[in-house]
Amino acid sequence: MVIIVPHFLVFTIAAIAQFFAMFSKNPATLNIEKAKDLTQQYWTCDTSKAVRDLGYKQKISAEEGIRRTIDWYKKMKWF
C-alpha cells in the first residue's frame, strides 16, 4: 500500500512539530530536515568515481547496508 502525502502537508506538519519541540525536552520526530529527505523523488548513488580515482572498495553489500540502516533507525526509535 502506498500513501501519497502532498509535500506542502509534510512540510507543514514538520514545521508544527519542530515549533512545539522547542518547548519540549525531546526533539521533533519529524522536522524540516527530515521533511526534505522524505520529499525527494529519487535517491541515487554512484561510486564509480570513488572506485576509479580513489580505489574505493565496498565492504558490505547494498542490501546489508540497508538492513543495518533500518536496524539503526529502529534502535534510535525513528521507526
C-alpha positions in Angstrom: 0.0 0.0 0.0 1.3 3.4 -0.9 0.1 6.6 0.8 0.7 9.7 -1.2 1.0 12.8 1.0 1.4 16.2 -0.6 4.8 17.9 0.0 3.2 21.0 1.5 1.5 18.9 4.1 4.7 17.1 5.0 6.5 20.4 5.5 3.5 21.9 7.4 3.4 19.0 9.8 7.2 19.2 10.2 7.2 22.9 10.9 4.5 22.5 13.5 6.3 19.6 15.2 9.5 21.5 15.2 7.8 24.5 16.7 6.3 22.5 19.6 9.6 20.6 20.1 11.2 23.9 21.1 9.0 23.8 24.3 9.8 20.1 25.0 12.9 18.3 26.1 12.5 15.9 23.2 13.4 16.7 19.6 10.7 16.6 16.9 10.3 13.2 15.3 9.6 15.0 12.0 11.5 18.3 11.4 12.2 20.4 8.3 15.4 18.5 7.5 13.7 15.1 7.7 10.8 16.5 5.5 13.4 17.4 2.9 14.6 13.8 2.9 11.1 12.4 2.7 10.0 14.5 -0.2 12.9 13.6 -2.5 11.6 11.7 -5.6 14.7 9.7 -6.1 17.9 8.8 -4.1 20.7 7.6 -6.3 24.4 6.9 -5.6 27.2 6.3 -8.0 30.5 5.1 -6.6 32.3 4.8 -9.9 34.3 8.0 -9.5 35.5 6.9 -6.0 36.4 3.5 -7.3 38.3 4.9 -10.3 40.0 7.8 -8.6 40.5 6.6 -5.0 40.5 2.8 -5.3 37.3 2.6 -3.2 36.1 -0.9 -2.4 32.7 -1.7 -1.0 33.0 -3.6 2.3 29.3 -4.6 2.6 26.6 -5.1 0.1 23.9 -2.5 -0.5 21.4 -5.0 0.9 23.4 -5.4 4.1 23.8 -1.6 4.4 20.1 -1.1 4.0 19.4 -3.7 6.7 21.9 -2.1 9.1 20.4 1.3 8.4 16.9 0.0 9.2 18.1 -1.7 12.4 19.8 1.6 13.4 16.6 3.6 12.7 14.7 1.2 14.9 17.2 1.4 17.6 17.0 5.2 17.5 13.2 4.9 17.5 12.9 6.8 14.2 10.6 3.9 13.0 
